[in-house]
Amino acid sequence: MKVFTRSSVDLFAKAGPTIHTDAIIGSEGFLLGGDVAYSVNDAALQRYNVAIGYTTPEYQVGLHATNKFSHCSAAYHHKVNKTVEAGAKAIWKKAASDSVSIEVGTKYVLDCQTFVKANDFAHAKIDNAGRLGLGYWKALRLGVKLGLGGLFDTTRLHENVHRVGFSLTLDS
């Protein structure tokens, strides 16, 4: 079992002195973590979050409750084989009319230097609001990667609301 904890005091916070504390406990693939922020002037918790997860070489599962439990998410990622990965995520936000949004995605490796993604991990996604994101990454040569991506609103294909872009990554 491994335990990591940390604590700090912010004496110059806008709300006055604030104590920040977090802890993570992990054992055999299981993780449990949380953090809190306590305002000394208000004598109240300003923030509290908790997460639990389980990981293996083939898959990961995670549950998060953040923003004083007003934002909750559950995620699953599966490495199906060497070339295919799949994932799904459900998000509930109290402020957003108590609705649940769902995202699903996949990654397909074309060769050792090229892969295509449609997923929920910052690059692209397919969600229940009809947004389709696609990405293509290619290693052009050692230390140089090209990324092409697009986000398309499938409910408004005839409108000018879509986004496309590229990235060039240079590593030494």
NORPELIN-V751168 format. One line per field, one symbol per residue. ss: DSSP state (A for helix, B for strand, O for the rest). psi: psi as a letter, one per 20 degrees, with the letter a starting at -180 (. if undefined). A space follows every 50 residues. Layout:
BEGIN
ss = ???
psi = ???
END
This chain:
BEGIN
ss = OBBBBBBBBBOOOOOOOBBBBBBBBBBOOBBBBBBBBBBOOOOBBBBBBB BBBBBOOOBBBBBBBBOOOOBBBBBBBBBOOOOBBBBBBBBBBOOOOOOB BBBBBBBBBBBOOBBBBBOOOOOOOBBOOOBBBBBBBBBBBOOBBBBBBB BBBOOOOOOOOOBBBBBBBBOO
psi = pqppqqqrpoikqhjapppppqqppqpliqqprrqqpppggilqphqpqq qqrpqrhhrqpqpporllkioqqpqpppngahipqqrqpppppghlkkrp qppqrrppogaijpqpqnajmhgrrorijjpppqqpppohrojoppppqq opoiilhirmjqpqrrqopoq.
END
